[in-house]
Amino acid sequence: MYTDLQLYIDGEWLNGASRKGEEVLNPATGKSLGTLPHATKADLDRALDAADKGFAVWRATSAYDRAKVLRKAADLVRERAEHIARVMVQEQGKPLAEARGEVITTADIIDWMAEEGRRAYGRIVPGRGKNVRQLVTQEPVGVVAAFTPWNFPTLTPVRKIAGALAAGCSLILKAAEETPGACVELVKCFDDAGVPKGVLNLVFGVPSDVSEHLIGSDIVRKISFTGSIPVGKHLAGLAAKGMKRATMELGGHSPVVVFGDADPEKTADTIAAFKFRNAGQVCISPTRFYVQDGVYDRFLSRFTEFANNIKLGDGLEQGTTMGPLANPRRLDAMEAIVQDTKSRGGKIVTGGKRHGNQGNFFEPTVITDVPDDSKIMTDEPFGPVAPIVRFKTFDEVVERANSLPYGLASYAFTTNTQTATMIGDALQSGMVGVNSVAISTPETPFGGIKESGYGQEGGIEGLEGYTNRKFISQG
């Protein structure tokens, strides 16, 4: 049911051989799924050389023909969706229904970028002289080094793969060592679709060793990273040494503002389902809940009811609605949050502890009565813990919601059109969902501000992140 873990370099699949490696564990059982080979320095150099040669071939391929290859890859992802989803559940833990949804969205992203790559339009700027022709064109930026985390094993990699390849770039992807199998299966789809040798390469290894080797190469001209803020800052610094383009999609701590005119039960059902998706291990997960006094008690009651009805278990078991956390580090982080909450007089309404005697399970947890400077309100939890606190006025909640250095996503619920417009303008984040949680789709830009990073993935912005603008003045 799992997959053969390999590297993919210059169109060739490479197994462990004499390479070092690491065990990949099932977070629901703690059992080994297989051994993942690490790329050697020679492997990385080969990948760089292959990507350089592949770029020359791929950039000379018409956007029309590139799109045909990408659409074929998307079709293969859909054909293999059930297998890929089951591989994902075993290594990452999310319920099978969520994994299926991720894989289908992965295919949609490829399709979107395939078509958008055919529309990398330029423009003609009228010249000041009689016989002057002025053109603005888009060209692929070059070889891309991309780095992705473990929480969305196909969706996050494909944003980078599809955007880069649609623009005419080649790419070396270092995917997460904890969840490699689904990404291996994804890359197989591109391989089988006919992507030329060297255009797409997949490596694994010690993250710092791989990133420093790839980013330090003159061959790489663009960096795309999704992950934590500290690592993002480090990689951005490495990129700056070579004046390399970079897209940084970093962490967040998304506020949710529920105004007194919102339907508290309907809102609680909507946002609780979104909160506990992937056990809260989502960069745009709602993580700080500010609820206006008039509807606070009803919202809290319904939200807690939802949390109590979640069925924890192996993602492959029927009826499971929330799986384990991805690794033991997340369990330790959740316990630290709970301890800090208790030390500050906070109340654990439900949950608050580990679940079962095997795997990385933590109960869906609701917390109240915590001060704004507590750990849960200042540090991204990245887990199934939801703090719900009161607010009184619009100005007060805006100040509290915007008080952190993060700015990835935020949410608000109201039935008042004027309030909806005002809160959408006031919240400081790259994405705002007003009466909606649909802020991540293939056709829309995805990215943050402040310490949550810069640049976007998805939409026309996602394609443009892999292109350079060239101005040509011809007399």
Rosetta blueprint (number, residue, H / E / L):
1 M L
2 Y L
3 T L
4 D L
5 L L
6 Q L
7 L E
8 Y E
9 I E
10 D L
11 G L
12 E E
13 W E
14 L E
15 N L
16 G L
17 A L
18 S L
19 R L
20 K L
21 G E
22 E E
23 E E
24 V E
25 L E
26 N L
27 P L
28 A L
29 T L
30 G L
31 K L
32 S E
33 L E
34 G E
35 T E
36 L E
37 P E
38 H L
39 A L
40 T L
41 K H
42 A H
43 D H
44 L H
45 D H
46 R H
47 A H
48 L H
49 D H
50 A H
51 A H
52 D H
53 K H
54 G H
55 F H
56 A H
57 V H
58 W H
59 R H
60 A L
61 T L
62 S L
63 A H
64 Y H
65 D H
66 R H
67 A H
68 K H
69 V H
70 L H
71 R H
72 K H
73 A H
74 A H
75 D H
76 L H
77 V H
78 R H
79 E H
80 R L
81 A H
82 E H
83 H H
84 I H
85 A H
86 R H
87 V H
88 M H
89 V H
90 Q H
91 E H
92 Q H
93 G L
94 K L
95 P L
96 L H
97 A H
98 E H
99 A H
100 R H
101 G H
102 E H
103 V H
104 I H
105 T H
106 T H
107 A H
108 D H
109 I H
110 I H
111 D H
112 W H
113 M H
114 A H
115 E H
116 E H
117 G H
118 R L
119 R L
120 A L
121 Y L
122 G L
123 R E
124 I E
125 V E
126 P E
127 G L
128 R L
129 G L
130 K L
131 N L
132 V L
133 R E
134 Q E
135 L E
136 V E
137 T E
138 Q E
139 E E
140 P E
141 V L
142 G L
143 V E
144 V E
145 A E
146 A E
147 F E
148 T L
149 P L
150 W L
151 N L
152 F L
153 P L
154 T L
155 L H
156 T H
157 P H
158 V H
159 R H
160 K H
161 I H
162 A H
163 G H
164 A H
165 L H
166 A H
167 A H
168 G L
169 C L
170 S E
171 L E
172 I E
173 L E
174 K E
175 A L
176 A L
177 E L
178 E L
179 T L
180 P L
181 G H
182 A H
183 C H
184 V H
185 E H
186 L H
187 V H
188 K H
189 C H
190 F H
191 D H
192 D H
193 A H
194 G L
195 V L
196 P L
197 K L
198 G L
199 V L
200 L E
201 N E
202 L E
203 V E
204 F L
205 G L
206 V L
207 P H
208 S H
209 D H
210 V H
211 S H
212 E H
213 H H
214 L H
215 I H
216 G L
217 S L
218 D L
219 I L
220 V E
221 R E
222 K E
223 I E
224 S E
225 F E
226 T E
227 G L
228 S L
229 I H
230 P H
231 V H
232 G H
233 K H
234 H H
235 L H
236 A H
237 G H
238 L H
239 A H
240 A H
241 K H
242 G L
243 M L
244 K L
245 R E
246 A E
247 T E
248 M E
249 E E
250 L L
251 G L
252 G L
253 H L
254 S E
255 P E
256 V E
257 V E
258 V E
259 F L
260 G L
261 D L
262 A L
263 D L
264 P H
265 E H
266 K H
267 T H
268 A H
269 D H
270 T H
271 I H
272 A H
273 A H
274 F H
275 K H
276 F L
277 R H
278 N H
279 A H
280 G H
281 Q L
282 V L
283 C L
284 I L
285 S L
286 P E
287 T E
288 R E
289 F E
290 Y E
291 V E
292 Q E
293 D H
294 G H
295 V H
296 Y H
297 D H
298 R H
299 F H
300 L H
301 S H
302 R H
303 F H
304 T H
305 E H
306 F H
307 A H
308 N H
309 N L
310 I L
311 K L
312 L E
313 G L
314 D L
315 G L
316 L L
317 E L
318 Q L
319 G L
320 T L
321 T L
322 M E
323 G L
324 P L
325 L L
326 A L
327 N L
328 P H
329 R H
330 R H
331 L H
332 D H
333 A H
334 M H
335 E H
336 A H
337 I H
338 V H
339 Q H
340 D H
341 T H
342 K H
343 S H
344 R L
345 G L
346 G L
347 K E
348 I E
349 V E
350 T E
351 G L
352 G L
353 K L
354 R E
355 H L
356 G L
357 N L
358 Q L
359 G L
360 N L
361 F L
362 F E
363 E L
364 P L
365 T E
366 V E
367 I E
368 T E
369 D L
370 V L
371 P L
372 D L
373 D L
374 S L
375 K H
376 I H
377 M H
378 T H
379 D L
380 E L
381 P L
382 F L
383 G L
384 P L
385 V E
386 A E
387 P E
388 I E
389 V E
390 R E
391 F E
392 K L
393 T L
394 F H
395 D H
396 E H
397 V H
398 V H
399 E H
400 R H
401 A H
402 N L
403 S L
404 L L
405 P L
406 Y L
407 G L
408 L L
409 A E
410 S E
411 Y E
412 A E
413 F E
414 T L
415 T L
416 N L
417 T H
418 Q H
419 T H
420 A H
421 T H
422 M H
423 I H
424 G H
425 D H
426 A H
427 L L
428 Q L
429 S L
430 G L
431 M E
432 V E
433 G E
434 V E
435 N L
436 S L
437 V L
438 A L
439 I L
440 S L
441 T L
442 P L
443 E L
444 T L
445 P L
446 F E
447 G L
448 G L
449 I L
450 K H
451 E H
452 S H
453 G E
454 Y E
455 G L
456 Q L
457 E E
458 G L
459 G H
460 I H
461 E H
462 G H
463 L H
464 E H
465 G L
466 Y L
467 T E
468 N E
469 R E
470 K E
471 F E
472 I E
473 S E
474 Q E
475 G L
